[in-house]
Amino acid sequence: MNAAIMAAAQGAEHSAHTELPMDPIYFGLITLAIFLTMGIVTRSWKGISHRH
């Protein structure tokens, strides 16, 4: 039984490895761009009630 567990663990170790579709830094840069865009949109609505 121990040999079967070890064989399954070695087989799963190789199949669990996946490659990222791009470099990790780009995930952070895309997230930063999204948050900056949301911040700009939020700030653009500041004071809109005082115009009317």
C-alpha distance matrix in Angstrom:
0.0 3.8 5.4 5.1 6.4 8.8 9.9 10.7 12.5 14.4 15.5 16.6 18.4 20.7 21.5 22.3 25.2 28.5 32.1 34.9 37.8 40.2 40.6 39.7 43.3 44.5 42.5 44.4 47.7 47.3 46.5 49.6 51.8 50.7 51.5 54.8 55.8 55.0 57.0 60.0 60.0 59.9 62.7 64.8 65.2 66.4 69.9 70.2 71.6 74.6 75.8 77.1
3.8 0.0 3.8 5.4 5.2 6.3 8.6 9.9 10.6 12.4 14.3 15.4 16.5 19.1 20.3 20.9 23.5 27.0 30.4 33.2 36.3 38.5 38.5 37.6 41.1 42.6 40.6 42.4 45.7 45.6 44.8 47.7 50.1 49.2 49.9 53.1 54.3 53.6 55.5 58.4 58.7 58.5 61.2 63.4 63.9 65.0 68.6 69.1 70.6 73.4 74.7 76.1
5.4 3.8 0.0 3.8 5.5 5.1 6.1 8.6 9.8 10.6 12.2 14.2 15.3 17.2 18.7 19.9 22.3 25.8 29.1 32.1 35.1 37.4 37.6 37.0 40.6 41.9 40.3 42.3 45.4 45.3 44.8 47.7 49.9 49.2 50.1 53.2 54.3 53.9 55.9 58.7 59.0 59.1 61.7 63.8 64.5 65.7 69.3 69.7 71.4 74.2 75.3 76.8
5.1 5.4 3.8 0.0 3.8 5.5 5.1 6.1 8.6 10.0 10.5 12.2 14.2 16.0 16.8 18.1 20.9 24.1 27.6 30.6 33.4 35.9 36.4 35.9 39.6 40.6 38.8 41.0 44.1 43.7 43.2 46.2 48.3 47.4 48.4 51.6 52.5 52.0 54.1 56.9 56.9 57.1 59.9 61.8 62.4 63.8 67.4 67.6 69.2 72.1 73.2 74.5
6.4 5.2 5.5 3.8 0.0 3.8 5.5 5.1 6.1 8.6 9.9 10.5 12.1 14.7 15.5 16.0 18.9 22.3 25.8 28.5 31.5 33.9 34.2 33.3 37.0 38.1 36.2 38.1 41.4 41.1 40.4 43.4 45.5 44.6 45.4 48.7 49.7 49.1 51.1 54.0 54.1 54.1 56.9 58.9 59.5 60.7 64.3 64.6 66.2 69.1 70.3 71.6
8.8 6.3 5.1 5.5 3.8 0.0 3.8 5.4 5.1 6.2 8.6 9.9 10.5 12.9 14.6 15.3 17.6 21.2 24.4 27.4 30.5 32.6 32.7 31.9 35.6 36.9 35.3 37.2 40.4 40.3 39.8 42.7 44.9 44.3 45.2 48.2 49.4 49.1 51.0 53.7 54.1 54.3 56.8 58.9 59.7 60.9 64.5 65.0 66.7 69.4 70.6 72.1
9.9 8.6 6.1 5.1 5.5 3.8 0.0 3.8 5.5 5.2 6.2 8.6 9.9 11.4 12.8 14.4 16.6 20.0 23.3 26.5 29.3 31.7 32.1 31.8 35.5 36.6 35.1 37.4 40.3 40.1 39.9 42.9 44.8 44.2 45.4 48.4 49.4 49.2 51.3 53.9 54.1 54.5 57.2 59.1 59.9 61.3 65.0 65.2 67.1 69.8 70.8 72.3
10.7 9.9 8.6 6.1 5.1 5.4 3.8 0.0 3.8 5.5 5.1 6.0 8.5 10.4 10.7 12.0 14.9 18.0 21.6 24.5 27.3 29.9 30.5 30.0 33.8 34.6 32.8 35.1 38.2 37.7 37.3 40.4 42.3 41.5 42.7 45.8 46.6 46.3 48.5 51.1 51.2 51.5 54.3 56.1 56.8 58.3 61.9 62.1 63.9 66.7 67.7 69.1
12.5 10.6 9.8 8.6 6.1 5.1 5.5 3.8 0.0 3.8 5.4 5.1 6.0 9.0 10.1 10.3 12.9 16.4 19.8 22.6 25.7 27.9 28.2 27.4 31.1 32.3 30.5 32.6 35.7 35.5 35.0 38.0 40.1 39.4 40.4 43.5 44.5 44.2 46.2 48.9 49.2 49.4 52.1 54.1 54.9 56.2 59.8 60.2 62.0 64.7 65.8 67.3
14.4 12.4 10.6 10.0 8.6 6.2 5.2 5.5 3.8 0.0 3.8 5.5 5.1 6.8 9.1 10.2 11.9 15.5 18.6 21.8 24.8 26.9 27.1 26.8 30.5 31.7 30.4 32.6 35.5 35.4 35.4 38.2 40.2 39.8 41.0 43.9 45.0 45.0 46.9 49.5 50.0 50.4 52.9 54.8 55.9 57.2 60.9 61.3 63.3 65.9 66.8 68.5
15.5 14.3 12.2 10.5 9.9 8.6 6.2 5.1 5.4 3.8 0.0 3.8 5.4 5.7 6.6 8.9 11.0 14.2 17.5 20.7 23.4 25.9 26.6 26.6 30.4 31.1 29.7 32.3 35.0 34.6 34.7 37.8 39.5 38.9 40.4 43.3 44.1 44.1 46.3 48.7 49.0 49.6 52.2 54.0 54.9 56.5 60.2 60.3 62.3 65.1 65.9 67.4
16.6 15.4 14.2 12.2 10.5 9.9 8.6 6.0 5.1 5.5 3.8 0.0 3.8 5.5 5.2 5.9 8.9 12.0 15.6 18.5 21.3 23.8 24.6 24.1 27.9 28.6 26.9 29.4 32.3 31.8 31.6 34.7 36.5 35.8 37.1 40.1 40.9 40.8 43.0 45.5 45.7 46.2 48.9 50.7 51.5 53.1 56.8 56.9 58.8 61.6 62.4 64.0
18.4 16.5 15.3 14.2 12.1 10.5 9.9 8.5 6.0 5.1 5.4 3.8 0.0 3.8 5.6 5.5 7.1 10.7 13.9 16.9 20.0 22.1 22.4 21.9 25.6 26.7 25.3 27.5 30.4 30.3 30.2 33.1 35.1 34.7 35.9 38.8 39.9 39.9 41.9 44.4 44.9 45.4 47.9 49.8 50.8 52.2 56.0 56.3 58.3 61.0 61.8 63.5
20.7 19.1 17.2 16.0 14.7 12.9 11.4 10.4 9.0 6.8 5.7 5.5 3.8 0.0 3.8 5.6 5.9 9.2 12.1 15.5 18.3 20.6 21.1 21.3 25.1 25.9 24.8 27.4 30.0 29.8 30.1 33.1 34.7 34.5 36.1 38.7 39.6 39.9 42.1 44.3 44.8 45.7 48.1 49.8 51.0 52.6 56.3 56.5 58.7 61.4 62.0 63.7
21.5 20.3 18.7 16.8 15.5 14.6 12.8 10.7 10.1 9.1 6.6 5.2 5.6 3.8 0.0 3.8 5.5 7.9 11.3 14.5 16.9 19.7 20.8 21.0 24.8 25.1 23.7 26.6 29.1 28.4 28.8 32.0 33.4 32.8 34.6 37.4 37.9 38.1 40.5 42.7 42.9 43.8 46.5 48.0 49.1 50.8 54.5 54.5 56.7 59.4 60.0 61.6
22.3 20.9 19.9 18.1 16.0 15.3 14.4 12.0 10.3 10.2 8.9 5.9 5.5 5.6 3.8 0.0 3.8 6.4 10.0 12.6 15.5 18.0 18.9 18.4 22.2 22.8 21.1 23.7 26.4 25.9 25.9 29.0 30.7 30.1 31.5 34.4 35.2 35.2 37.5 39.8 40.1 40.8 43.4 45.1 46.2 47.8 51.5 51.6 53.7 56.4 57.1 58.7
25.2 23.5 22.3 20.9 18.9 17.6 16.6 14.9 12.9 11.9 11.0 8.9 7.1 5.9 5.5 3.8 0.0 3.8 6.9 9.9 13.0 15.1 15.7 15.7 19.5 20.1 18.9 21.6 24.1 23.9 24.2 27.2 28.8 28.6 30.2 32.8 33.7 34.1 36.2 38.4 39.0 39.9 42.2 43.9 45.2 46.8 50.6 50.8 53.1 55.6 56.2 58.0
28.5 27.0 25.8 24.1 22.3 21.2 20.0 18.0 16.4 15.5 14.2 12.0 10.7 9.2 7.9 6.4 3.8 0.0 3.8 6.6 9.3 11.9 13.1 13.4 17.2 17.3 16.1 19.1 21.4 20.8 21.5 24.6 25.8 25.6 27.5 30.1 30.7 31.3 33.6 35.5 36.0 37.1 39.5 41.0 42.4 44.1 47.9 47.9 50.3 52.9 53.3 55.1
32.1 30.4 29.1 27.6 25.8 24.4 23.3 21.6 19.8 18.6 17.5 15.6 13.9 12.1 11.3 10.0 6.9 3.8 0.0 3.8 6.4 8.5 9.7 10.8 14.4 14.3 13.8 16.9 18.8 18.4 19.6 22.4 23.5 23.7 25.8 28.0 28.7 29.6 31.8 33.6 34.3 35.6 37.8 39.1 40.8 42.6 46.3 46.4 49.0 51.4 51.7 53.7
34.9 33.2 32.1 30.6 28.5 27.4 26.5 24.5 22.6 21.8 20.7 18.5 16.9 15.5 14.5 12.6 9.9 6.6 3.8 0.0 3.8 5.4 7.0 7.7 11.2 10.8 10.1 13.4 15.1 14.6 15.9 18.7 19.7 20.0 22.1 24.2 24.9 25.9 28.1 29.8 30.5 31.9 34.0 35.4 37.1 38.9 42.6 42.7 45.4 47.7 48.0 50.0
37.8 36.3 35.1 33.4 31.5 30.5 29.3 27.3 25.7 24.8 23.4 21.3 20.0 18.3 16.9 15.5 13.0 9.3 6.4 3.8 0.0 3.8 7.2 9.0 11.7 10.1 9.9 13.6 14.5 13.4 15.4 18.2 18.5 18.7 21.4 23.3 23.4 24.8 27.2 28.5 29.1 30.9 33.0 34.0 35.8 37.8 41.5 41.3 44.2 46.5 46.5 48.5
40.2 38.5 37.4 35.9 33.9 32.6 31.7 29.9 27.9 26.9 25.9 23.8 22.1 20.6 19.7 18.0 15.1 11.9 8.5 5.4 3.8 0.0 3.8 6.4 8.4 6.9 7.9 11.2 11.6 11.4 13.7 15.9 16.3 17.3 19.8 21.2 21.8 23.5 25.5 26.7 27.7 29.5 31.3 32.4 34.6 36.3 40.0 40.1 43.1 45.2 45.1 47.4
40.6 38.5 37.6 36.4 34.2 32.7 32.1 30.5 28.2 27.1 26.6 24.6 22.4 21.1 20.8 18.9 15.7 13.1 9.7 7.0 7.2 3.8 0.0 3.8 5.6 5.8 7.4 9.7 10.5 11.5 13.5 15.1 16.1 17.6 19.5 20.8 22.0 23.7 25.3 26.6 28.1 29.7 31.1 32.5 34.8 36.2 39.9 40.4 43.3 45.2 45.4 47.8
39.7 37.6 37.0 35.9 33.3 31.9 31.8 30.0 27.4 26.8 26.6 24.1 21.9 21.3 21.0 18.4 15.7 13.4 10.8 7.7 9.0 6.4 3.8 0.0 3.8 5.4 5.5 7.1 9.1 10.3 11.3 13.0 14.8 16.0 17.4 19.0 20.6 21.9 23.3 25.0 26.6 27.7 29.2 31.0 33.1 34.2 38.0 38.6 41.4 43.4 43.8 46.2
43.3 41.1 40.6 39.6 37.0 35.6 35.5 33.8 31.1 30.5 30.4 27.9 25.6 25.1 24.8 22.2 19.5 17.2 14.4 11.2 11.7 8.4 5.6 3.8 0.0 3.8 5.5 5.4 6.4 8.8 10.1 10.7 12.5 14.5 15.6 16.6 18.5 20.2 21.1 22.6 24.6 25.8 26.9 28.7 31.1 32.0 35.8 36.6 39.5 41.2 41.6 44.2
44.5 42.6 41.9 40.6 38.1 36.9 36.6 34.6 32.3 31.7 31.1 28.6 26.7 25.9 25.1 22.8 20.1 17.3 14.3 10.8 10.1 6.9 5.8 5.4 3.8 0.0 3.8 5.3 4.9 6.0 8.4 9.6 10.3 12.2 14.1 15.1 16.3 18.2 19.7 20.8 22.5 24.1 25.4 26.8 29.2 30.5 34.3 34.7 37.7 39.6 39.7 42.2
42.5 40.6 40.3 38.8 36.2 35.3 35.1 32.8 30.5 30.4 29.7 26.9 25.3 24.8 23.7 21.1 18.9 16.1 13.8 10.1 9.9 7.9 7.4 5.5 5.5 3.8 0.0 3.8 5.5 5.3 6.2 8.6 10.0 10.7 12.4 14.3 15.5 16.7 18.4 20.1 21.4 22.6 24.4 25.9 27.9 29.3 33.1 33.5 36.3 38.4 38.7 41.0
44.4 42.4 42.3 41.0 38.1 37.2 37.4 35.1 32.6 32.6 32.3 29.4 27.5 27.4 26.6 23.7 21.6 19.1 16.9 13.4 13.6 11.2 9.7 7.1 5.4 5.3 3.8 0.0 3.8 5.5 5.1 6.1 8.6 9.9 10.5 12.1 14.2 15.3 16.3 18.2 20.0 20.9 22.2 24.2 26.3 27.3 31.0 31.8 34.6 36.4 37.0 39.5
47.7 45.7 45.4 44.1 41.4 40.4 40.3 38.2 35.7 35.5 35.0 32.3 30.4 30.0 29.1 26.4 24.1 21.4 18.8 15.1 14.5 11.6 10.5 9.1 6.4 4.9 5.5 3.8 0.0 3.8 5.4 5.0 6.2 8.6 9.9 10.4 12.2 14.2 15.2 16.4 18.3 19.8 20.8 22.4 24.9 26.0 29.7 30.4 33.4 35.1 35.3 37.9
47.3 45.6 45.3 43.7 41.1 40.3 40.1 37.7 35.5 35.4 34.6 31.8 30.3 29.8 28.4 25.9 23.9 20.8 18.4 14.6 13.4 11.4 11.5 10.3 8.8 6.0 5.3 5.5 3.8 0.0 3.8 5.4 5.1 6.2 8.7 9.9 10.6 12.4 14.2 15.4 16.6 18.4 20.0 21.2 23.4 25.0 28.7 28.9 32.0 33.9 34.0 36.4
46.5 44.8 44.8 43.2 40.4 39.8 39.9 37.3 35.0 35.4 34.7 31.6 30.2 30.1 28.8 25.9 24.2 21.5 19.6 15.9 15.4 13.7 13.5 11.3 10.1 8.4 6.2 5.1 5.4 3.8 0.0 3.8 5.4 5.1 6.3 8.6 9.9 10.6 12.3 14.3 15.4 16.5 18.3 20.0 21.9 23.2 27.0 27.4 30.2 32.2 32.7 35.0
49.6 47.7 47.7 46.2 43.4 42.7 42.9 40.4 38.0 38.2 37.8 34.7 33.1 33.1 32.0 29.0 27.2 24.6 22.4 18.7 18.2 15.9 15.1 13.0 10.7 9.6 8.6 6.1 5.0 5.4 3.8 0.0 3.8 5.4 5.2 6.1 8.5 9.9 10.4 12.2 14.2 15.2 16.3 18.2 20.5 21.4 25.1 25.9 28.8 30.5 31.0 33.6
51.8 50.1 49.9 48.3 45.5 44.9 44.8 42.3 40.1 40.2 39.5 36.5 35.1 34.7 33.4 30.7 28.8 25.8 23.5 19.7 18.5 16.3 16.1 14.8 12.5 10.3 10.0 8.6 6.2 5.1 5.4 3.8 0.0 3.8 5.5 5.1 6.1 8.6 9.8 10.5 12.3 14.1 15.2 16.4 19.0 20.4 24.0 24.4 27.6 29.3 29.3 31.9
50.7 49.2 49.2 47.4 44.6 44.3 44.2 41.5 39.4 39.8 38.9 35.8 34.7 34.5 32.8 30.1 28.6 25.6 23.7 20.0 18.7 17.3 17.6 16.0 14.5 12.2 10.7 9.9 8.6 6.2 5.1 5.4 3.8 0.0 3.8 5.5 5.1 6.2 8.6 10.0 10.7 12.3 14.3 15.4 17.3 19.1 22.8 22.9 25.8 27.9 28.1 30.4
51.5 49.9 50.1 48.4 45.4 45.2 45.4 42.7 40.4 41.0 40.4 37.1 35.9 36.1 34.6 31.5 30.2 27.5 25.8 22.1 21.4 19.8 19.5 17.4 15.6 14.1 12.4 10.5 9.9 8.7 6.3 5.2 5.5 3.8 0.0 3.8 5.4 5.0 6.1 8.6 9.9 10.4 12.1 14.1 15.8 17.0 20.7 21.4 24.1 26.1 26.7 29.1
54.8 53.1 53.2 51.6 48.7 48.2 48.4 45.8 43.5 43.9 43.3 40.1 38.8 38.7 37.4 34.4 32.8 30.1 28.0 24.2 23.3 21.2 20.8 19.0 16.6 15.1 14.3 12.1 10.4 9.9 8.6 6.1 5.1 5.5 3.8 0.0 3.8 5.4 5.0 6.2 8.6 9.7 10.4 12.2 14.7 15.6 19.3 20.1 23.1 24.6 25.0 27.7
55.8 54.3 54.3 52.5 49.7 49.4 49.4 46.6 44.5 45.0 44.1 40.9 39.9 39.6 37.9 35.2 33.7 30.7 28.7 24.9 23.4 21.8 22.0 20.6 18.5 16.3 15.5 14.2 12.2 10.6 9.9 8.5 6.1 5.1 5.4 3.8 0.0 3.8 5.4 5.1 6.2 8.6 9.9 10.6 13.0 14.8 18.4 18.5 21.7 23.5 23.4 25.9
55.0 53.6 53.9 52.0 49.1 49.1 49.2 46.3 44.2 45.0 44.1 40.8 39.9 39.9 38.1 35.2 34.1 31.3 29.6 25.9 24.8 23.5 23.7 21.9 20.2 18.2 16.7 15.3 14.2 12.4 10.6 9.9 8.6 6.2 5.0 5.4 3.8 0.0 3.8 5.5 5.1 6.1 8.6 9.9 11.3 13.1 16.8 16.9 19.6 21.8 22.2 24.4
57.0 55.5 55.9 54.1 51.1 51.0 51.3 48.5 46.2 46.9 46.3 43.0 41.9 42.1 40.5 37.5 36.2 33.6 31.8 28.1 27.2 25.5 25.3 23.3 21.1 19.7 18.4 16.3 15.2 14.2 12.3 10.4 9.8 8.6 6.1 5.0 5.4 3.8 0.0 3.8 5.4 5.0 6.1 8.5 10.3 11.0 14.8 15.6 18.5 20.1 20.8 23.4
60.0 58.4 58.7 56.9 54.0 53.7 53.9 51.1 48.9 49.5 48.7 45.5 44.4 44.3 42.7 39.8 38.4 35.5 33.6 29.8 28.5 26.7 26.6 25.0 22.6 20.8 20.1 18.2 16.4 15.4 14.3 12.2 10.5 10.0 8.6 6.2 5.1 5.5 3.8 0.0 3.8 5.4 5.1 6.1 9.0 10.1 13.7 14.2 17.5 18.9 18.9 21.7
60.0 58.7 59.0 56.9 54.1 54.1 54.1 51.2 49.2 50.0 49.0 45.7 44.9 44.8 42.9 40.1 39.0 36.0 34.3 30.5 29.1 27.7 28.1 26.6 24.6 22.5 21.4 20.0 18.3 16.6 15.4 14.2 12.3 10.7 9.9 8.6 6.2 5.1 5.4 3.8 0.0 3.8 5.5 5.1 6.9 9.3 12.8 12.4 15.5 17.5 17.5 19.7
59.9 58.5 59.1 57.1 54.1 54.3 54.5 51.5 49.4 50.4 49.6 46.2 45.4 45.7 43.8 40.8 39.9 37.1 35.6 31.9 30.9 29.5 29.7 27.7 25.8 24.1 22.6 20.9 19.8 18.4 16.5 15.2 14.1 12.3 10.4 9.7 8.6 6.1 5.0 5.4 3.8 0.0 3.8 5.5 5.7 7.1 10.8 11.1 13.7 15.8 16.6 18.8
62.7 61.2 61.7 59.9 56.9 56.8 57.2 54.3 52.1 52.9 52.2 48.9 47.9 48.1 46.5 43.4 42.2 39.5 37.8 34.0 33.0 31.3 31.1 29.2 26.9 25.4 24.4 22.2 20.8 20.0 18.3 16.3 15.2 14.3 12.1 10.4 9.9 8.6 6.1 5.1 5.5 3.8 0.0 3.8 5.4 5.2 8.9 10.1 13.1 14.3 15.0 17.8
64.8 63.4 63.8 61.8 58.9 58.9 59.1 56.1 54.1 54.8 54.0 50.7 49.8 49.8 48.0 45.1 43.9 41.0 39.1 35.4 34.0 32.4 32.5 31.0 28.7 26.8 25.9 24.2 22.4 21.2 20.0 18.2 16.4 15.4 14.1 12.2 10.6 9.9 8.5 6.1 5.1 5.5 3.8 0.0 3.8 5.5 8.4 8.3 11.9 13.1 12.9 15.7
65.2 63.9 64.5 62.4 59.5 59.7 59.9 56.8 54.9 55.9 54.9 51.5 50.8 51.0 49.1 46.2 45.2 42.4 40.8 37.1 35.8 34.6 34.8 33.1 31.1 29.2 27.9 26.3 24.9 23.4 21.9 20.5 19.0 17.3 15.8 14.7 13.0 11.3 10.3 9.0 6.9 5.7 5.4 3.8 0.0 3.8 6.3 5.6 8.7 10.7 11.0 13.2
66.4 65.0 65.7 63.8 60.7 60.9 61.3 58.3 56.2 57.2 56.5 53.1 52.2 52.6 50.8 47.8 46.8 44.1 42.6 38.9 37.8 36.3 36.2 34.2 32.0 30.5 29.3 27.3 26.0 25.0 23.2 21.4 20.4 19.1 17.0 15.6 14.8 13.1 11.0 10.1 9.3 7.1 5.2 5.5 3.8 0.0 3.8 5.6 8.1 9.2 10.5 13.2
69.9 68.6 69.3 67.4 64.3 64.5 65.0 61.9 59.8 60.9 60.2 56.8 56.0 56.3 54.5 51.5 50.6 47.9 46.3 42.6 41.5 40.0 39.9 38.0 35.8 34.3 33.1 31.0 29.7 28.7 27.0 25.1 24.0 22.8 20.7 19.3 18.4 16.8 14.8 13.7 12.8 10.8 8.9 8.4 6.3 3.8 0.0 3.8 5.4 5.5 7.3 10.1
70.2 69.1 69.7 67.6 64.6 65.0 65.2 62.1 60.2 61.3 60.3 56.9 56.3 56.5 54.5 51.6 50.8 47.9 46.4 42.7 41.3 40.1 40.4 38.6 36.6 34.7 33.5 31.8 30.4 28.9 27.4 25.9 24.4 22.9 21.4 20.1 18.5 16.9 15.6 14.2 12.4 11.1 10.1 8.3 5.6 5.6 3.8 0.0 3.8 5.5 5.6 7.8
71.6 70.6 71.4 69.2 66.2 66.7 67.1 63.9 62.0 63.3 62.3 58.8 58.3 58.7 56.7 53.7 53.1 50.3 49.0 45.4 44.2 43.1 43.3 41.4 39.5 37.7 36.3 34.6 33.4 32.0 30.2 28.8 27.6 25.8 24.1 23.1 21.7 19.6 18.5 17.5 15.5 13.7 13.1 11.9 8.7 8.1 5.4 3.8 0.0 3.8 5.5 6.2
74.6 73.4 74.2 72.1 69.1 69.4 69.8 66.7 64.7 65.9 65.1 61.6 61.0 61.4 59.4 56.4 55.6 52.9 51.4 47.7 46.5 45.2 45.2 43.4 41.2 39.6 38.4 36.4 35.1 33.9 32.2 30.5 29.3 27.9 26.1 24.6 23.5 21.8 20.1 18.9 17.5 15.8 14.3 13.1 10.7 9.2 5.5 5.5 3.8 0.0 3.8 5.6
75.8 74.7 75.3 73.2 70.3 70.6 70.8 67.7 65.8 66.8 65.9 62.4 61.8 62.0 60.0 57.1 56.2 53.3 51.7 48.0 46.5 45.1 45.4 43.8 41.6 39.7 38.7 37.0 35.3 34.0 32.7 31.0 29.3 28.1 26.7 25.0 23.4 22.2 20.8 18.9 17.5 16.6 15.0 12.9 11.0 10.5 7.3 5.6 5.5 3.8 0.0 3.8
77.1 76.1 76.8 74.5 71.6 72.1 72.3 69.1 67.3 68.5 67.4 64.0 63.5 63.7 61.6 58.7 58.0 55.1 53.7 50.0 48.5 47.4 47.8 46.2 44.2 42.2 41.0 39.5 37.9 36.4 35.0 33.6 31.9 30.4 29.1 27.7 25.9 24.4 23.4 21.7 19.7 18.8 17.8 15.7 13.2 13.2 10.1 7.8 6.2 5.6 3.8 0.0
